[in-house]
Amino acid sequence: MTKWNVENIPSQSGRTIIVTGANSGLGRATTSALARAGGRVVMAVRDLNRGAAVAATITGDVEVRELDLADLSSVRRFAGEWNEPIDVLVNNAGVMAVPQGTTKDGFETQFGTNHLGHFALTNLLLPRITDRVVTVSSTAHRVGAIDLDDLNWRSRPCKTWAVYGQSKLANLLFTLELERRLASDGSAVRAFAAHPGYAATNLQSHSGNRMMNGLMAVGNKLMAQSEQMGALPSLFAATQDLPGASYVGPDGRSEQRGYPTLVGRTAAASDVEMAKKLWTASEQLTGVSYPSLAR
């Protein structure tokens, strides 16, 4: 039996999809597959020149717009300039294991980019979204923990992988609470999450540590799957009929490689009360609130 792949993507003709971080890695592969299936894909990228260069290599209807998730003014500008329906928002962009730093708004870099930037973007665009929101998490959520008193790691040692794990756990809690709110409002919009397993992308080359970069480069060659395979869970979540808050990942051992299937998550990622508390904290940090979608 043939497993689900890009050939199984239904026609996306007439649909508008926004993909953040679309100029490389998983975002590039996601954009290419959805455009090839007939969708109009908007590449939301930090570097317009790089985005345009990638767009020129993709067959289909693609458009490049500027978005820096590490800058809330950029997020607000992107959302403010959008005035048409969106079928799917794919929250794909992210940073991994980067040196300690802060975003333009003073948030810890990984938490601010991976979670807070997408939190603000989603809520600002939500009145325009008609079908679904897909947020890319990671198996690293399993090592994450949420400390509501120190979400930006100001009073704790900032350990790179612990910070990344927190941001990916936050992605899943965000999806859980977003789906709860949408369902409570009677909205037809659904929230899903996905993870790529171990995929070879440029995420593994920005740690600021030459030895770590070298080890991850070797891992990419020996163990990782391609970005095209890594994008399949996001594509599955973006195009298939699934229960709300579904989490999609590879079907292989330890969810590191393989074809898309529904996967589990940790108890921490299923904590409804923590999801609510994180949502409230995220609203306070970003100044962006959930819009009422009762309909």
Secondary structure, DSSP 8 states (H G I E B T S, - for coil): -----GGG----TT-EEEEETTTSHHHHHHHHHHHHTT-EEEEEES-HHHHHHHHTTS-SEEEEEE--TT-HHHHHHHHHT--S-EEEEEE-----S--S-B-TTS-BHHHIIIIIIHHHHHHHHGGGEEEEEEEE--GGGGG----TT-TT-SSS---HHHHHHHHHHHHHHHHHHHHHHHHHTT-S-EEEEE---SB-SGGGG-SS-HHHHHHHHHHHHHT-B-HHHHTHHHHHHHHS---TT-EEEE-SGGGSSSSEEE----SGGG-HHHHHHHHHHHHHHH---------
